[in-house]
Amino acid sequence: MMLEPSIDKLLQHVDSKYSLVVLEAKRAHELRDGERPTMEFKSVKRTLQALEEIAAGTVTIHPSPDAKRETLKEKRELERLQQKMAEKLIREQIAKEEAEEEAKQKGNRAAKAAAAAAE
């Protein structure tokens, strides 16, 4: 049985077998925890999916752990701000719809009052 992707192809993207194993394990954990995939997979197992990404060159070992933490922190902050903006837009849409409904009801009451006055 041949492992796909091959170890030779995988080692073109990392410095050593140790680095390969560490990167594969970390990426598999990220995928399990809900991180977005960088490509479509042939495999269903997270570990093999991580290897597919490494072979494709879509994930790499970050040269500085501190820089990676900062990058992740910025990414989470961006996601938080996007969520906050989406919630604000939803609240604005709800307020707009409520105002339109209230105006419509006032218009109906005014029309009824005018009809009653005409009688």
Rosetta blueprint (number, residue, H / E / L):
1 M L
2 M L
3 L L
4 E L
5 P L
6 S L
7 I H
8 D H
9 K H
10 L H
11 L H
12 Q L
13 H L
14 V L
15 D L
16 S L
17 K H
18 Y H
19 S H
20 L H
21 V H
22 V H
23 L H
24 E H
25 A H
26 K H
27 R H
28 A H
29 H H
30 E H
31 L H
32 R H
33 D L
34 G L
35 E L
36 R L
37 P L
38 T L
39 M L
40 E L
41 F L
42 K L
43 S L
44 V L
45 K L
46 R H
47 T H
48 L H
49 Q H
50 A H
51 L H
52 E H
53 E H
54 I H
55 A H
56 A H
57 G L
58 T L
59 V L
60 T L
61 I L
62 H L
63 P L
64 S L
65 P H
66 D H
67 A H
68 K H
69 R H
70 E H
71 T H
72 L H
73 K H
74 E H
75 K H
76 R H
77 E H
78 L H
79 E H
80 R H
81 L H
82 Q H
83 Q H
84 K H
85 M H
86 A H
87 E H
88 K H
89 L H
90 I H
91 R H
92 E H
93 Q H
94 I H
95 A H
96 K H
97 E H
98 E H
99 A H
100 E H
101 E H
102 E H
103 A H
104 K H
105 Q H
106 K H
107 G H
108 N H
109 R H
110 A H
111 A H
112 K H
113 A H
114 A H
115 A H
116 A H
117 A H
118 A H
119 E L
